[in-house]
């Protein structure tokens, strides 16, 4: 009887809360369409449901994340779902920290305008802001979130930031240091003790860099291992912070151990693919010398490259160390696992929206059915970079199986058609501006076509040139140009009309040669009241042959980070024409990226040039060398530095007569300024010499007229390097070194379209 009553009561309870659905309606729902909402239900019209079924459907809708509240109404079998949608975020503001930094919303806040208001996501954004501030070494930062409901019902979110304080490391102590000098740690540590005048450039400011605290012990240990201390143990630093003045004392507990010397070097190939002795020739570690972890890593990479060049693309070099603690010796073992030889199945080109596929493929040293080579792959990347057609390139190795891979070349086109601007401001010439139009990759064909019309206060130039670095996709190149130039110097003006043509050939991946011919007709004009000795300025024609050779293994055309360039050219004038001389020009450039050493994209550059002219009959003044400006010595006006005539005249009457020998050097450090905008800051030091090799200046009749002087000048300064939408731009602010009376200085110069 009891069981019967319980069952009856249960059935009555269920029936009292059961509903037969006659219709389903939605009110206030925007983000989900009705057909989709109906499919999300576990029942349909005509079904009988209970309260539990309704509750489950409410939870299903609420969990979609679009609604602030969901409730239902049931009347005579008509089921109505009511929704209160979450408000949209229409504005996001930062106050008190990086208020005008547009990147912060994408990289830190990560909440887009138009997204739904979500308390949890706002809290996560708040944590990210505090974490980002801590990256700058600041603690106790506070972030408050304010919201403002706008007239349209959307919400404006304001992150009010109160930045914390920076911690300055006043004392940094090391315990247990005997074998190395603690001063050496400063070269590798991010967190250093504040030095006297720490605010001065080059001094340690002592600012604590919290994200690097965990890595600093590893840096110290790595330094020990570079000096053979394989058992060195560096504990996490003990940090004591004084929150009254936000200073800190830090200390490291170090156990150095002993220096291990190398007892043996063993090569262990799981499959013998090359003579062990050839591998050992690459290894710089030496038996009997202290172990060095840095050399150890370099040797491992060299071995990997050597084996990978034999087509073993998936080679692994697993280094191992067998220590003998009693003897303090270590056996260095390089375990080489070559895998299988790999063949290239296909090469896929992507991202070249303008440049033709064949222009890309002809620069690649790997193609379908070629055996894999790591050096060929690296050289292919660099060759694409040297074209200057692309903003970036990567070659992805896509593994098909153990013996096959595809290469996917991913490119990003760069602007190659430029309106080039150049000029500057000098104490003599005032504002100088020149304009030219050319395209280094016209129609994506790899052909360079230029139509230039340049005008400035002192020059005018009109020219047409066309060149092709790979004639018919071969290793030959060709060029043709025609021009007319008018240049006003301090004492005279020269007009030149000429034509040139030439043929080049690429001998190896990095070495190319060129042979060209040029003819020009040159004439001088003078002011009516000139005091210049016009016997030095005779009209002349020049017919010359130029031969040159160039080595270039850099990785990029505009902004190289590795490699060097070296070129040598000789020009012989005298095959017809009035001028008769020989010129030699030597140019050198070395480039080194420092990101692996400093942790950011810094680049150091060294550039040098040496030009020499030997008179074999007649060397006109316009064919002599002049120094100054971008490309030689910044801080002085372009072409303003030159030997001058020496007589009893006043300084103002000294005449520039050009030099027969000039040499200049430039040392530059390029640093990232605004990476997203492709802006960089560069500092530089220039120094150069110009003089007359024979110290005598002759007219075309052979008469000795004047003697000339040798001069040396320098310059330093800073500038902006910018990959603008219309091409690379350089803005230079310079200060001359060694300035003398009569020099024409230039505090600002700019140019566009040139290699950095």
Helices and strands as residue ranges (DSSP letters): H 2-16, E 19-20, E 23-27, H 34-40, E 48-49, H 51-62, E 67-75, E 78-85, E 89-95, H 103-104, I 105-109, H 119-134, E 138-139, E 142-149, E 155-162, E 165-166, E 168-175, G 182-187, G 210-212, H 213-226, E 233-234, E 238-242, E 247-255, E 261-269, H 276-280, H 293-308, E 316-324, E 329-337, E 343-350, H 357-361, H 374-387, E 390-401, E 404-413, E 417-426, E 430-439, G 442-444, E 447-455, E 459-468, G 471-473, E 476-488, E 493-506, E 511-525, G 534-536, E 540-552, E 564-577, E 580-593, H 595-598, E 603-618, G 621-623, E 645-646, G 651-653, E 661-674, G 675-677, E 679-691, E 696-698, E 704-708, E 711-724, E 727-737, E 746-752
